[in-house]
Amino acid sequence: MTTEHNPANPEPFAPFPTEKSEQIYDSPWCGLRRDEVRLPNGNLQEYHVFEVSDAVAVVPVKVDGSLVMIGQYRYPHGKTHWEMPAGRIDEGETPLEAAHRELREETGHSSSKVIPLPGFYPTNGISAHYAHVFLALDCVPTHELNLDDAEQLIVRTFSQAQAEALLDAGLLADAFTALPLMYYLRGAWKRNL
């Protein structure tokens, strides 16, 4: 429903016709495609499209309102920072199933009340990669961590005020953490109850 306080997206533009498409790189983790598209003015333009499967991010909230986060090392930039549990959706898995799995594997917690939040495109200028976001309420520890060989992380519980302070200070530099946490704190989840 569109209102003054809830504006709609702009009218969609016609998609660019693809004249040619070539796979430059492909692996189980990602791919790179070079497309040649016809612009509205008739010119051809090259687009490089990064291909990566969709993912999930989970905001885990315990019964007392505290949030479960992970301190995780990230090889590409060599830093360790606080994050929400997140990961790719496995083949044949629904986003909801992936959210439950990532919550268990990375935090050792489970939730019987998982609610969808708005999702997002982390890099929509170069990829169709989409992040499905979920709020996991009443989280309780139920499992041992089940990490991949390259995952180095610790689990910590933060009060809502501490999590807000991290967000406000700009210390949550990971989009899979900052945006889902903001949706939670702004009450976006209440629309889905």
Backbone bond lengths (Angstrom), bond angles and torsions (degrees), N, CA, C in turn:
res aa  C-N    CA-C-N  psi(-1)  N-CA   C-N-CA  omega(-1)  CA-C   N-CA-C  phi
1 M - - - 1.441 - - 1.525 109.01 -
2 T 1.318 117.31 126.38 1.450 122.38 -179.03 1.517 109.80 -95.68
3 T 1.325 115.63 127.93 1.457 122.13 175.16 1.521 107.29 -134.99
4 E 1.329 115.94 177.81 1.465 119.90 177.14 1.518 110.75 -59.58
5 H 1.332 116.97 -35.49 1.461 121.21 -178.64 1.527 112.83 -90.13
6 N 1.319 116.51 -7.25 1.462 121.25 -179.97 1.534 108.49 -134.58
7 P 1.348 117.14 70.94 1.465 119.33 -175.99 1.523 112.37 -68.24
8 A 1.321 115.31 151.71 1.468 121.01 178.31 1.526 109.91 -82.62
9 N 1.329 115.53 164.00 1.461 120.23 172.09 1.524 108.85 -64.03
10 P 1.341 117.40 159.14 1.460 119.19 176.03 1.523 110.67 -65.37
11 E 1.322 116.00 159.95 1.465 120.24 175.44 1.524 108.82 -57.42
12 P 1.322 118.39 137.99 1.470 119.56 -176.30 1.533 112.21 -71.03
13 F 1.315 114.54 142.40 1.458 121.32 171.56 1.526 108.30 -80.18
14 A 1.314 116.21 156.67 1.464 120.08 174.18 1.527 108.60 -67.31
15 P 1.335 118.45 137.93 1.460 119.82 179.18 1.529 111.20 -66.68
16 F 1.321 115.57 152.22 1.460 120.36 175.20 1.526 108.94 -71.49
17 P 1.323 119.02 129.50 1.471 119.82 174.01 1.528 110.40 -66.95
18 T 1.334 116.18 135.63 1.466 121.23 178.07 1.515 108.81 -89.12
19 E 1.324 115.88 119.56 1.466 121.66 179.77 1.524 111.34 -87.08
20 K 1.341 115.77 -33.05 1.461 120.17 -177.23 1.523 108.26 -156.09
21 S 1.334 116.49 145.02 1.461 121.22 178.28 1.518 108.77 -139.39
22 E 1.325 115.97 134.53 1.470 120.84 -176.89 1.530 109.43 -137.66
23 Q 1.322 115.97 128.96 1.461 120.89 176.43 1.524 107.86 -80.40
24 I 1.327 116.99 118.71 1.457 122.00 -178.74 1.522 110.97 -90.92
25 Y 1.330 115.74 -39.57 1.468 121.12 -177.53 1.511 108.07 -147.49
26 D 1.348 116.26 143.81 1.455 120.40 177.04 1.520 108.93 -149.44
27 S 1.333 116.10 134.58 1.462 122.50 176.12 1.522 107.52 -147.40
28 P 1.326 118.08 172.43 1.469 118.90 175.60 1.533 112.91 -62.43
29 W 1.323 117.99 -19.48 1.460 121.69 -176.51 1.523 113.49 -93.92
30 C 1.344 116.33 -39.01 1.458 118.68 -175.05 1.521 110.41 -163.18
31 G 1.315 114.48 169.63 1.454 120.46 177.14 1.513 110.10 -143.75
32 L 1.314 115.40 163.68 1.457 121.40 175.52 1.517 107.75 -134.26
33 R 1.335 115.02 127.69 1.453 122.22 -176.83 1.530 109.15 -121.98
34 R 1.322 116.28 139.97 1.457 121.27 175.08 1.525 107.96 -109.63
35 D 1.330 116.18 117.54 1.456 122.06 178.49 1.527 109.01 -110.34
36 E 1.300 114.76 147.43 1.458 121.04 171.07 1.522 106.20 -113.55
37 V 1.337 116.02 119.94 1.465 120.40 -174.99 1.527 110.59 -117.82
38 R 1.321 114.74 153.81 1.466 121.79 178.38 1.532 107.46 -95.77
39 L 1.327 116.48 119.95 1.456 122.04 -179.93 1.533 110.11 -81.28
40 P 1.327 118.35 162.36 1.467 120.71 179.91 1.532 113.63 -56.79
41 N 1.346 117.66 -28.13 1.465 119.87 179.36 1.528 112.63 -82.77
42 G 1.338 116.77 2.29 1.463 121.55 178.13 1.514 114.53 94.77
43 N 1.321 117.71 -14.19 1.467 120.46 179.83 1.526 111.12 -73.20
44 L 1.333 114.95 154.76 1.459 121.36 172.94 1.526 109.13 -94.09
45 Q 1.333 115.44 142.32 1.462 120.06 176.02 1.518 109.10 -137.85
46 E 1.318 115.52 143.36 1.455 122.14 178.44 1.528 109.40 -88.50
47 Y 1.322 115.89 133.99 1.467 122.57 173.76 1.516 107.59 -121.28
48 H 1.331 116.80 133.28 1.456 121.42 171.41 1.522 107.11 -102.76
49 V 1.322 116.37 123.80 1.455 122.22 -175.40 1.521 109.27 -114.94
50 F 1.326 115.50 121.95 1.463 122.06 176.94 1.528 107.53 -84.29
51 E 1.331 117.09 124.83 1.460 121.59 -177.70 1.528 109.53 -106.67
52 V 1.316 115.44 124.10 1.462 121.77 176.97 1.529 106.99 -149.86
53 S 1.317 116.56 141.78 1.461 119.81 -176.86 1.530 110.82 -67.52
54 D 1.327 115.50 158.19 1.459 121.08 -179.43 1.526 111.25 -64.58
55 A 1.315 114.96 162.59 1.456 121.32 -174.10 1.522 110.44 -137.00
56 V 1.330 114.30 174.22 1.464 121.75 173.52 1.522 109.21 -127.84
57 A 1.323 114.82 154.75 1.463 122.68 169.80 1.520 106.35 -134.43
58 V 1.331 116.21 142.68 1.465 121.37 -174.81 1.522 109.60 -127.08
59 V 1.333 116.16 134.08 1.459 122.10 173.24 1.528 106.64 -101.79
60 P 1.347 118.14 101.63 1.466 120.61 -177.89 1.533 111.83 -87.19
61 V 1.327 115.77 122.42 1.461 121.72 -179.25 1.531 108.25 -120.38
62 K 1.327 115.77 126.60 1.460 120.79 178.86 1.526 110.49 -81.06
63 V 1.314 117.01 170.00 1.465 122.81 -177.67 1.525 111.07 -56.09
64 D 1.332 118.03 -36.27 1.467 121.36 -178.60 1.526 113.26 -81.11
65 G 1.334 117.99 2.89 1.460 121.59 178.78 1.517 114.85 91.28
66 S 1.332 117.09 -5.91 1.469 119.25 178.12 1.530 109.69 -74.86
67 L 1.317 116.40 159.23 1.462 122.39 -176.78 1.521 110.57 -111.77
68 V 1.319 116.00 139.27 1.461 122.27 177.66 1.525 107.51 -95.49
69 M 1.326 116.12 123.87 1.457 120.92 178.34 1.523 108.76 -129.28
70 I 1.317 114.64 165.15 1.460 119.91 178.92 1.519 109.48 -121.58
71 G 1.322 115.23 140.49 1.460 121.29 171.02 1.514 105.96 -94.50
72 Q 1.330 116.71 115.54 1.463 119.66 -171.66 1.526 111.91 -128.61
73 Y 1.329 114.72 138.74 1.466 122.16 174.98 1.520 108.78 -82.31
74 R 1.340 115.83 134.50 1.467 121.41 178.72 1.521 108.84 -120.46
75 Y 1.317 115.40 113.90 1.460 121.54 -176.67 1.526 114.35 -58.52
76 P 1.358 120.98 -44.88 1.470 119.16 -174.46 1.531 114.47 -54.16
77 H 1.343 118.27 -38.02 1.469 119.28 178.32 1.525 112.45 -112.01
78 G 1.328 117.62 -3.49 1.455 121.40 173.88 1.512 115.67 73.25
79 K 1.326 117.65 17.52 1.460 120.65 -177.47 1.523 111.25 -111.27
80 T 1.315 115.11 156.98 1.458 122.91 172.54 1.521 107.12 -114.34
81 H 1.335 116.54 128.35 1.463 119.63 178.91 1.521 109.86 -148.24
82 W 1.340 114.87 170.24 1.464 120.90 -179.25 1.514 110.18 -78.05
83 E 1.329 114.85 136.85 1.460 121.71 -178.26 1.522 109.94 -142.09
84 M 1.324 113.84 163.86 1.457 121.49 166.50 1.527 106.81 -88.21
85 P 1.335 118.98 152.28 1.457 118.86 175.23 1.526 110.17 -61.86
86 A 1.315 115.41 138.06 1.467 120.52 -177.08 1.522 108.78 -159.27
87 G 1.311 115.69 161.60 1.453 119.82 176.64 1.519 111.28 173.98
88 R 1.299 113.82 174.76 1.463 120.47 -178.18 1.524 111.74 -74.27
89 I 1.318 114.37 153.34 1.458 121.29 174.82 1.525 107.36 -84.08
90 D 1.320 116.77 124.84 1.462 120.83 179.05 1.526 110.48 -71.98
91 E 1.317 116.24 154.61 1.461 121.13 177.91 1.525 109.81 -58.22
92 G 1.327 116.95 132.52 1.459 122.53 -179.84 1.517 114.34 82.28
93 E 1.327 117.52 0.53 1.456 122.87 -177.55 1.535 109.13 -102.34
94 T 1.323 117.07 141.41 1.467 120.06 174.45 1.528 108.40 -81.96
95 P 1.335 117.52 160.56 1.463 118.48 175.52 1.533 112.92 -57.34
96 L 1.325 117.83 -38.74 1.460 120.23 179.16 1.532 111.31 -64.54
97 E 1.318 116.84 -42.94 1.475 119.80 177.09 1.521 110.74 -61.69
98 A 1.325 116.81 -40.93 1.466 120.52 179.15 1.530 110.90 -64.34
99 A 1.325 117.05 -38.02 1.464 120.54 178.94 1.529 110.87 -62.89
100 H 1.332 117.14 -45.91 1.475 120.43 177.05 1.535 110.55 -60.52
101 R 1.336 116.63 -43.86 1.471 120.89 -178.38 1.526 111.18 -63.50
102 E 1.336 116.93 -48.80 1.467 119.95 -178.87 1.528 111.20 -62.40
103 L 1.326 117.54 -39.30 1.462 121.36 177.80 1.529 110.28 -59.63
104 R 1.330 116.50 -47.08 1.477 120.97 179.32 1.527 111.39 -64.64
105 E 1.349 116.10 -51.26 1.466 120.56 -173.62 1.524 112.37 -62.93
106 E 1.342 117.01 -43.24 1.464 119.62 -170.50 1.527 114.47 -94.55
107 T 1.341 117.75 -19.86 1.472 119.09 -179.98 1.520 112.81 -121.58
108 G 1.333 118.03 -16.88 1.457 121.12 -174.92 1.515 112.95 76.99
109 H 1.329 117.45 9.06 1.462 122.01 -177.89 1.525 111.22 -104.85
110 S 1.334 114.37 159.37 1.462 122.26 174.04 1.515 108.38 -131.95
111 S 1.339 115.11 159.31 1.457 121.46 178.20 1.523 108.72 -143.12
112 S 1.321 116.21 138.74 1.464 120.20 175.86 1.522 110.98 -96.22
113 K 1.345 117.19 0.00 1.467 121.30 -177.77 1.531 108.81 -131.86
114 V 1.337 115.51 89.69 1.467 121.35 -179.28 1.527 108.46 -110.92
115 I 1.324 115.75 124.68 1.464 122.99 -172.60 1.532 108.87 -119.85
116 P 1.331 117.36 134.03 1.467 118.06 177.41 1.529 111.98 -70.28
117 L 1.314 114.92 141.50 1.462 123.52 171.32 1.529 107.07 -113.08
118 P 1.325 118.76 168.94 1.459 118.82 175.36 1.527 110.98 -59.81
119 G 1.316 116.57 140.48 1.456 121.20 176.44 1.518 110.65 -94.29
120 F 1.339 116.02 -174.23 1.459 119.45 -177.66 1.527 111.01 -159.51
121 Y 1.322 115.10 161.25 1.468 123.45 173.54 1.524 107.62 -99.97
122 P 1.332 118.94 107.04 1.468 120.11 -175.95 1.525 114.20 -63.77
123 T 1.335 117.94 -30.81 1.468 121.36 -175.79 1.522 109.48 -141.09
124 N 1.331 117.63 57.01 1.459 119.99 -169.53 1.524 114.98 -69.00
125 G 1.308 118.86 -7.43 1.452 120.47 175.10 1.516 113.21 -79.07
126 I 1.348 116.03 -19.36 1.467 119.95 -177.45 1.521 113.97 -130.55
127 S 1.339 117.46 -3.15 1.462 119.06 -174.07 1.528 111.42 -154.84
128 A 1.333 115.18 150.84 1.468 121.28 172.78 1.532 110.96 -90.12
129 H 1.331 117.50 5.03 1.469 123.54 178.75 1.531 109.34 -51.49
130 Y 1.351 116.32 129.88 1.454 121.86 -175.73 1.518 109.77 -126.23
131 A 1.331 116.04 140.60 1.466 121.87 178.11 1.523 109.13 -109.32
132 H 1.318 116.42 118.08 1.460 122.80 173.39 1.530 106.55 -85.97
133 V 1.319 117.09 132.69 1.460 120.92 -174.86 1.534 109.61 -116.64
134 F 1.327 114.59 140.00 1.458 120.68 -179.40 1.520 110.57 -135.32
135 L 1.321 115.17 149.02 1.454 123.54 171.81 1.519 106.91 -104.78
136 A 1.316 117.02 125.33 1.466 122.04 177.74 1.530 107.81 -108.87
137 L 1.332 116.11 109.23 1.462 121.35 -178.22 1.523 110.87 -93.46
138 D 1.336 114.53 157.80 1.472 122.23 175.98 1.526 112.14 56.38
139 C 1.328 116.88 40.24 1.473 121.05 -179.52 1.522 111.11 -66.46
140 V 1.320 114.52 139.00 1.464 121.75 176.92 1.532 108.30 -134.07
141 P 1.344 116.82 145.91 1.464 119.11 177.24 1.526 109.95 -70.34
142 T 1.341 117.06 127.92 1.460 121.67 -177.13 1.523 113.47 -136.27
143 H 1.333 118.60 -17.18 1.457 121.43 -172.00 1.527 110.87 -136.89
144 E 1.309 115.08 160.19 1.457 120.65 166.89 1.520 107.38 -76.39
145 L 1.329 117.45 154.56 1.458 120.35 175.56 1.526 108.90 -63.27
146 N 1.330 116.01 146.93 1.463 122.12 179.07 1.528 107.18 -130.60
147 L 1.331 115.70 84.04 1.455 121.45 -170.92 1.517 112.13 -97.48
148 D 1.342 114.75 150.01 1.460 120.63 170.00 1.520 108.40 -69.60
149 D 1.335 116.99 160.64 1.460 121.20 -178.68 1.525 113.04 -55.86
150 A 1.327 117.68 -33.95 1.462 121.15 -175.76 1.533 112.74 -90.42
151 E 1.322 118.30 -0.03 1.459 120.47 -179.20 1.519 110.61 -89.29
152 Q 1.324 115.41 124.40 1.456 122.46 173.01 1.517 106.77 -121.71
153 L 1.333 116.69 114.95 1.457 117.94 -178.04 1.515 111.80 -154.22
154 I 1.321 113.61 161.81 1.460 122.38 173.13 1.518 107.12 -126.64
155 V 1.320 116.39 155.04 1.466 122.46 -179.99 1.521 108.14 -109.94
156 R 1.339 115.82 135.01 1.461 120.55 178.66 1.515 109.22 -143.63
157 T 1.323 116.00 148.49 1.453 122.62 176.15 1.527 108.97 -102.86
158 F 1.345 115.14 133.07 1.457 122.08 178.70 1.525 109.09 -119.59
159 S 1.323 116.69 144.81 1.463 118.80 170.77 1.529 107.18 -69.16
160 Q 1.327 115.96 162.47 1.466 119.02 178.16 1.527 109.78 -60.32
161 A 1.327 117.38 -38.87 1.467 120.59 179.92 1.532 110.98 -63.45
162 Q 1.336 116.98 -39.97 1.463 119.89 177.68 1.527 111.49 -65.23
163 A 1.322 116.59 -42.26 1.468 120.21 178.97 1.529 110.38 -64.22
164 E 1.337 116.92 -41.89 1.466 120.29 176.85 1.526 110.79 -62.19
165 A 1.329 116.94 -39.49 1.470 120.32 179.65 1.530 110.80 -64.28
166 L 1.339 117.59 -40.72 1.461 120.67 176.47 1.531 110.43 -61.32
167 L 1.332 116.49 -43.64 1.467 121.63 179.79 1.528 110.53 -64.49
168 D 1.329 116.86 -48.92 1.465 121.21 -177.90 1.524 112.60 -64.48
169 A 1.328 117.03 -29.90 1.472 121.08 -179.99 1.531 112.12 -82.08
170 G 1.338 117.04 -2.90 1.463 119.83 -179.35 1.516 112.98 75.16
171 L 1.323 117.62 20.48 1.468 121.34 -177.64 1.523 112.91 -88.69
172 L 1.330 117.87 -6.55 1.462 121.23 176.41 1.527 107.46 -102.06
173 A 1.326 115.35 80.35 1.464 121.52 -173.39 1.523 112.97 -79.83
174 D 1.310 118.06 -8.60 1.455 123.03 -179.99 1.527 109.37 -85.59
175 A 1.345 117.30 122.03 1.465 121.06 -178.36 1.523 112.16 -63.04
176 F 1.349 117.18 -30.99 1.464 120.80 179.15 1.529 111.01 -70.43
177 T 1.319 117.48 -8.59 1.460 122.64 176.69 1.523 110.91 -107.44
178 A 1.330 116.78 -52.64 1.462 120.71 -173.21 1.522 112.57 -62.92
179 L 1.324 117.36 -47.47 1.463 119.78 -176.67 1.535 112.27 -68.24
180 P 1.347 119.52 -47.86 1.474 118.41 176.15 1.529 113.14 -59.95
181 L 1.342 117.20 -39.61 1.456 119.22 178.45 1.525 110.69 -63.75
182 M 1.327 117.01 -41.21 1.458 120.70 177.75 1.534 110.67 -61.99
183 Y 1.342 117.43 -43.70 1.473 119.57 177.23 1.532 110.94 -59.18
184 Y 1.328 116.92 -40.98 1.465 120.38 178.65 1.532 110.57 -64.58
185 L 1.329 116.51 -51.04 1.458 120.55 -175.75 1.526 111.98 -64.34
186 R 1.320 117.69 -29.84 1.469 121.82 179.63 1.526 111.93 -84.65
187 G 1.330 118.06 -1.45 1.460 121.26 174.56 1.520 115.37 82.44
188 A 1.337 117.95 17.97 1.467 120.70 -179.69 1.535 111.86 -58.71
189 W 1.309 117.49 -25.84 1.451 121.91 -177.07 1.533 113.00 -72.02
190 K 1.290 117.49 -22.46 1.475 120.57 -177.40 1.521 112.76 -65.84
191 R 1.347 117.09 -22.34 1.468 120.67 177.26 1.521 111.14 -68.74
192 N 1.333 117.69 -22.60 1.464 121.53 -174.60 1.531 113.43 -99.70
193 L 1.314 117.78 10.46 1.466 119.91 178.55 1.510 111.39 -82.90
